[in-house]
Amino acid sequence: MAGLRGFEINLYESALRKSGGVLQLVAPLTQFAAGVKWDVLAQGWYGTATFAVTAPPDVLMWLYDLALEYHLEVVSPELTPGYEGFVSRLVLTLGSIKKSKTLDDLWNEVRFNFGDHQSLVASDPDSQTTWGIKRIVQSSGRSARSAVQDIADRYLDEHKDPHGDTTSSLGGESEGGARLEVTCQGYWQTLAWANYKGRNGSMDTGRQIQRVLKQFELGARVNHGFLSTDYAAVRLTGKTRDQEMRNTATGQQRLLKLMNIGNSSGLRLMGGVGPGRKFFTFARPQTIDYFYDPYEVEYRDSGGAVLPKWCIEPGRFVYLQTPFPAQQPTGDPVRSPNYCQFINRVQYDLDADRIALENPDGKNILRVLARAL
């Protein structure tokens, strides 16, 4: 389709317990997809992707029944990854009938805290085998263990499967026709599904990041196997910290704290789960990667070459050029906020070939920089 600008949208089998291995292609969706949008974050990397599939009803029903938690890739015209994630929500419209299901409220292991520092854990092995472990912590005002156990069992019964809903409009055929709306999440999100138990002792924070990942991916009880076990792109930082951290219940929280500690130069770590489901890190840069020309509405690299908008990555600095080439600031770009901004989030609209850049305050970067014109 012309709206995809040479990109491809492909659906693969689930990455659960594949440990970064090659996945089997299930369905090329390029000719059926429209309205493709995604975002990438400086810490975590691939975020949310959304698009709609228009196809014959039997194809849409097949995808609806099959695709939840399946792996999805957006591939650029240069055959490089634009986005990778897993299907987290599906909304199927067939005439007047609308059905939806999501992983958002699925929990198959629950820990209930109760009484005087007591707790119990209940889990559903069948759901964990199908979807991977998703763990949640709840509290109960009850003090009897048997009563809390009953509450935990009921909670699991209500949440162990993907939540869904079916509605019907009374007006006959709806304007929506036949379509499937797809929402995906990046694999960074799976690291918030289970807790992490650290060990005593001090260690380089980069090596600690590797250990957190290994607990999730190398046969531990909370094993997911969604991510690659290749940790070569997780760099040592030269910064040592104790492995025990308070208030880091999940693996994702632990990783964020380690990334925010930064390296021996005091620079925070950027990165997350990138192409190939590999975790990677890099220190916050002290140079400028992108130069924006507001009159030509173009982004350029340090050599002056025009960059496709989808190539712009978070975790880097963009500099306002008026006109190109303009004099560049010296020193750390963070000291020149009127002309340089750190890209914390990139949102890309494939149909419009348009991006929106956000700084760490959640403000549109180009609007901030426009004040300097």
C-alpha positions as CSV (number, residue, x, y, z in Angstrom):
1,M,0.0,0.0,0.0
2,A,1.2,3.5,-0.8
3,G,0.6,4.6,2.8
4,L,3.3,2.2,4.1
5,R,6.1,4.0,2.1
6,G,7.9,0.9,1.4
7,F,7.7,-0.5,4.9
8,E,6.7,-4.1,5.6
9,I,4.5,-5.3,8.5
10,N,5.0,-8.9,9.5
11,L,3.5,-11.1,12.1
12,Y,5.5,-14.0,13.6
13,E,4.9,-16.8,16.1
14,S,5.1,-15.9,19.8
15,A,8.6,-15.2,21.2
16,L,7.7,-16.8,24.5
17,R,10.5,-19.1,25.6
18,K,12.4,-18.7,22.3
19,S,15.3,-16.9,24.0
20,G,15.9,-14.6,21.1
21,G,15.9,-17.4,18.5
22,V,14.6,-17.1,15.0
23,L,10.8,-16.9,14.8
24,Q,8.6,-18.4,12.1
25,L,6.7,-16.0,9.9
26,V,2.9,-16.4,10.4
27,A,1.4,-13.7,8.2
28,P,2.7,-10.8,6.1
29,L,0.3,-8.0,6.9
30,T,1.7,-5.2,4.6
31,Q,-1.1,-5.3,2.1
32,F,-3.8,-5.2,4.8
33,A,-2.3,-2.6,7.2
34,A,-3.0,1.1,7.5
35,G,-2.6,3.9,10.1
36,V,0.7,2.5,11.4
37,K,2.1,4.5,14.3
38,W,4.7,3.7,16.9
39,D,7.0,5.3,19.5
40,V,10.5,4.7,20.8
41,L,11.7,5.8,24.2
42,A,15.3,6.7,25.4
43,Q,15.0,4.2,28.3
44,G,13.1,1.0,27.3
45,W,13.3,1.6,23.5
46,Y,10.3,0.2,21.5
47,G,7.1,1.4,23.1
48,T,3.6,1.2,21.7
49,A,2.6,0.5,18.1
50,T,-0.9,0.7,16.6
51,F,-2.5,0.0,13.2
52,A,-5.6,-1.4,11.6
53,V,-6.0,-4.5,9.4
54,T,-8.6,-4.5,6.7
55,A,-9.2,-7.9,5.1
56,P,-11.9,-10.5,4.5
57,P,-13.9,-11.4,7.6
58,D,-12.5,-15.0,7.8
59,V,-8.9,-13.6,7.8
60,L,-9.7,-11.1,10.5
61,M,-11.3,-13.8,12.7
62,W,-8.3,-16.0,12.2
63,L,-6.0,-13.3,13.3
64,Y,-8.2,-12.4,16.2
65,D,-8.2,-15.9,17.5
66,L,-4.4,-16.4,16.9
67,A,-2.4,-13.2,17.2
68,L,-2.5,-12.2,20.8
69,E,1.1,-12.1,22.2
70,Y,2.5,-12.9,18.8
71,H,5.6,-11.1,17.6
72,L,5.3,-8.2,15.2
73,E,8.0,-6.4,13.2
74,V,7.9,-3.2,11.1
75,V,10.7,-3.3,8.6
76,S,12.1,-0.3,6.8
77,P,12.6,0.0,3.0
78,E,16.3,-0.5,3.8
79,L,15.3,-3.8,5.5
80,T,16.3,-2.5,9.0
81,P,14.0,-2.8,12.0
82,G,11.6,0.1,12.5
83,Y,9.7,-1.5,15.4
84,E,9.6,-4.8,17.2
85,G,7.0,-5.9,19.8
86,F,4.2,-8.3,20.7
87,V,0.5,-8.0,20.2
88,S,-1.1,-6.9,23.4
89,R,-4.6,-5.9,22.4
90,L,-7.0,-6.8,19.5
91,V,-10.3,-5.2,18.6
92,L,-12.4,-6.9,15.9
93,T,-15.3,-5.2,14.2
94,L,-17.6,-7.3,12.0
95,G,-20.6,-5.2,11.0
96,S,-22.5,-4.5,14.2
97,I,-20.4,-6.8,16.4
98,K,-17.3,-5.6,18.1
99,K,-15.1,-8.0,20.1
100,S,-11.9,-7.2,22.0
101,K,-9.3,-8.9,24.1
102,T,-6.2,-7.8,25.9
103,L,-3.2,-8.9,27.9
104,D,-3.3,-5.8,30.0
105,D,-5.4,-7.2,32.9
106,L,-4.1,-10.8,32.7
107,W,-2.3,-11.9,35.9
108,N,-1.5,-15.6,36.6
109,E,0.5,-15.2,39.8
110,V,-0.7,-13.0,42.6
111,R,1.0,-12.3,46.0
112,F,-1.4,-11.1,48.7
113,N,0.0,-9.3,51.7
114,F,-2.1,-9.5,54.8
115,G,-2.1,-9.4,58.6
116,D,1.1,-8.7,60.4
117,H,3.7,-8.9,57.6
118,Q,2.3,-12.1,56.2
119,S,1.9,-13.0,52.6
120,L,0.9,-15.9,50.3
121,V,1.4,-16.5,46.6
122,A,-1.1,-18.2,44.3
123,S,-0.5,-19.1,40.7
124,D,-2.1,-20.8,37.7
125,P,0.5,-23.0,35.9
126,D,-1.6,-23.5,32.8
127,S,-1.9,-19.8,32.2
128,Q,1.8,-19.3,32.9
129,T,2.7,-22.0,30.3
130,T,0.5,-20.3,27.7
131,W,1.3,-16.6,28.3
132,G,4.4,-16.5,30.5
133,I,4.4,-15.4,34.1
134,K,2.5,-12.1,34.9
135,R,2.8,-11.3,38.6
136,I,0.9,-8.8,40.6
137,V,1.0,-7.8,44.3
138,Q,-2.3,-7.1,46.2
139,S,-3.3,-6.5,49.8
140,S,-6.1,-7.8,51.9
141,G,-7.6,-6.6,55.1
142,R,-8.4,-10.1,56.1
143,S,-6.1,-11.8,58.7
144,A,-7.0,-15.5,58.3
145,R,-4.8,-17.2,55.8
146,S,-7.6,-19.5,54.6
147,A,-9.8,-16.4,53.8
148,V,-7.0,-14.7,51.9
149,Q,-6.3,-17.9,50.0
150,D,-9.9,-17.9,48.9
151,I,-9.6,-14.3,47.7
152,A,-6.4,-15.1,45.8
153,D,-7.9,-18.1,44.1
154,R,-10.9,-16.0,43.0
155,Y,-8.6,-13.3,41.8
156,L,-6.7,-15.8,39.7
157,D,-9.9,-17.3,38.3
158,E,-10.9,-13.9,37.1
159,H,-7.6,-12.8,35.7
160,K,-5.7,-15.9,34.4
161,D,-7.0,-15.5,30.9
162,P,-7.0,-12.5,28.5
163,H,-9.8,-10.1,29.3
164,G,-12.3,-9.7,26.5
165,D,-15.6,-8.0,25.7
166,T,-18.3,-8.3,23.0
167,T,-20.7,-5.6,22.1
168,S,-23.4,-5.2,19.5
169,S,-25.0,-2.0,18.1
170,L,-28.7,-2.0,17.3
171,G,-28.5,-0.1,14.0
172,G,-27.5,-3.0,11.9
173,E,-24.3,-2.7,9.9
174,S,-21.8,-0.3,11.6
175,E,-19.8,2.2,9.7
176,G,-16.6,0.3,10.8
177,G,-17.3,-2.6,8.4
178,A,-14.8,-5.4,8.9
179,R,-11.5,-4.4,10.5
180,L,-9.1,-5.5,13.2
181,E,-7.4,-2.8,15.4
182,V,-4.0,-4.0,16.7
183,T,-2.0,-2.6,19.6
184,C,1.5,-3.8,20.4
185,Q,3.9,-3.3,23.2
186,G,7.7,-3.5,23.2
187,Y,9.4,-6.3,25.0
188,W,10.7,-3.9,27.7
189,Q,7.2,-4.2,29.1
190,T,7.6,-7.9,29.8
191,L,10.3,-7.0,32.4
192,A,7.6,-5.5,34.5
193,W,5.7,-8.8,34.6
194,A,7.7,-10.5,37.4
195,N,9.8,-9.6,40.4
196,Y,13.6,-9.7,40.7
197,K,15.5,-11.1,43.6
198,G,19.0,-9.6,44.0
199,R,22.0,-11.0,45.7
200,N,24.3,-9.5,48.3
201,G,27.6,-7.9,47.3
202,S,28.8,-5.1,45.0
203,M,29.2,-5.3,41.3
204,D,29.6,-3.2,38.2
205,T,26.1,-1.8,37.4
206,G,26.5,-3.1,33.8
207,R,27.1,-6.6,35.0
208,Q,24.1,-6.2,37.3
209,I,21.9,-5.4,34.3
210,Q,23.1,-8.6,32.7
211,R,22.3,-10.5,35.8
212,V,18.7,-9.1,36.0
213,L,18.2,-10.2,32.4
214,K,19.6,-13.6,32.9
215,Q,17.2,-14.3,35.8
216,F,14.3,-13.7,33.3
217,E,15.8,-15.5,30.4
218,L,18.0,-18.4,31.6
219,G,15.7,-20.9,33.3
220,A,14.8,-19.2,36.5
221,R,11.3,-19.7,37.8
222,V,10.2,-16.4,36.3
223,N,11.6,-17.5,33.0
224,H,10.0,-15.7,30.0
225,G,12.5,-16.4,27.2
226,F,11.1,-13.4,25.2
227,L,14.5,-11.7,25.0
228,S,17.8,-12.7,23.5
229,T,20.5,-14.1,25.8
230,D,23.1,-12.1,23.9
231,Y,24.2,-9.4,26.3
232,A,27.3,-8.2,24.4
233,A,25.6,-4.8,23.9
234,V,25.2,-4.3,27.6
235,R,28.3,-2.4,28.5
236,L,30.2,-2.3,31.8
237,T,30.0,1.1,33.3
238,G,32.9,1.4,35.7
239,K,30.4,2.2,38.4
240,T,30.0,-0.2,41.3
241,R,26.9,-0.5,43.5
242,D,25.5,-3.0,46.0
243,Q,23.2,-5.4,44.3
244,E,20.4,-5.1,46.8
245,M,18.1,-2.1,46.1
246,R,14.9,-1.2,47.9
247,N,11.7,-0.5,46.1
248,T,12.7,-2.4,43.0
249,A,10.1,-5.1,43.0
250,T,10.1,-5.8,39.3
251,G,13.0,-6.4,36.9
252,Q,12.0,-3.3,35.0
253,Q,12.2,-1.1,38.1
254,R,15.6,-2.6,38.9
255,L,16.9,-2.0,35.4
256,L,15.7,1.6,35.4
257,K,17.5,2.3,38.7
258,L,20.7,0.9,37.4
259,M,20.4,2.8,34.2
260,N,19.8,6.1,36.1
261,I,22.9,5.5,38.3
262,G,24.8,5.9,35.0
263,N,28.5,5.3,34.3
264,S,31.7,6.4,36.0
265,S,31.4,9.8,34.2
266,G,28.0,10.4,35.8
267,L,26.1,9.9,32.5
268,R,22.8,8.1,32.6
269,L,22.4,5.0,30.5
270,M,20.0,4.9,27.5
271,G,18.7,1.9,25.6
272,G,16.5,-1.1,26.4
273,V,15.2,-4.0,24.3
274,G,16.1,-3.2,20.7
275,P,16.3,-5.1,17.4
276,G,16.5,-8.9,17.6
277,R,15.0,-8.6,21.2
278,K,18.5,-7.8,22.4
279,F,19.0,-5.6,25.4
280,F,21.6,-2.8,24.8
281,T,22.8,0.3,26.6
282,F,24.8,3.4,25.8
283,A,25.8,6.4,27.9
284,R,23.9,9.7,27.4
285,P,25.8,11.4,24.6
286,Q,27.8,14.6,25.0
287,T,27.7,15.5,21.3
288,I,24.9,16.3,18.8
289,D,23.6,13.7,16.5
290,Y,20.8,15.5,14.7
291,F,20.5,18.9,13.1
292,Y,17.0,20.2,12.3
293,D,16.5,22.8,9.6
294,P,13.1,24.5,10.3
295,Y,13.0,26.1,6.8
296,E,13.6,23.0,4.8
297,V,11.8,20.8,7.5
298,E,14.7,18.3,7.4
299,Y,16.8,16.4,9.8
300,R,20.5,16.0,9.0
301,D,23.4,14.1,10.5
302,S,26.7,15.6,11.5
303,G,28.0,15.3,8.0
304,G,25.0,17.2,6.5
305,A,23.2,14.3,5.0
306,V,19.4,14.4,5.1
307,L,18.0,11.6,7.3
308,P,14.6,9.9,6.8
309,K,12.4,10.9,9.7
310,W,12.0,7.3,10.9
311,C,15.8,7.1,11.5
312,I,15.7,9.7,14.3
313,E,16.3,7.9,17.6
314,P,15.7,8.9,21.2
315,G,18.5,9.2,23.7
316,R,20.3,11.7,21.6
317,F,20.4,15.5,21.0
318,V,18.8,17.5,18.2
319,Y,20.1,21.0,17.4
320,L,18.3,23.8,15.7
321,Q,20.1,24.9,12.5
322,T,19.1,28.4,11.2
323,P,20.2,28.1,8.4
324,F,22.2,25.0,7.8
325,P,25.0,24.7,8.5
326,A,24.9,26.9,11.6
327,Q,27.6,27.3,14.3
328,Q,27.4,24.5,16.7
329,P,27.6,24.9,20.5
330,T,30.7,23.8,22.3
331,G,30.7,21.5,25.4
332,D,27.9,19.3,26.6
333,P,24.7,20.0,24.6
334,V,22.6,19.9,27.8
335,R,24.0,23.4,28.5
336,S,22.4,24.9,25.5
337,P,18.7,24.2,26.0
338,N,17.6,27.1,23.7
339,Y,19.2,25.4,20.7
340,C,19.7,21.8,21.8
341,Q,17.2,19.4,23.2
342,F,17.5,15.8,24.4
343,I,15.1,13.4,22.7
344,N,13.3,11.3,25.3
345,R,10.6,10.0,23.0
346,V,10.0,9.7,19.3
347,Q,6.5,9.2,17.8
348,Y,6.3,8.2,14.2
349,D,3.3,8.3,11.9
350,L,4.0,6.1,8.9
351,D,1.1,7.3,6.7
352,A,2.0,11.0,7.1
353,D,5.8,10.4,7.3
354,R,5.7,12.7,10.4
355,I,7.5,12.5,13.7
356,A,6.9,14.2,17.1
357,L,9.9,14.5,19.4
358,E,9.5,14.9,23.2
359,N,12.0,16.1,25.7
360,P,12.2,14.6,29.3
361,D,9.5,17.1,30.4
362,G,7.1,15.6,27.8
363,K,7.1,18.8,25.7
364,N,7.2,18.9,22.0
365,I,10.9,19.7,21.2
366,L,10.3,21.6,17.9
367,R,7.9,23.9,19.7
368,V,10.4,24.5,22.4
369,L,13.2,25.2,19.9
370,A,10.9,27.5,17.8
371,R,11.1,30.1,20.6
372,A,14.7,30.7,19.6
373,L,13.8,31.7,16.0
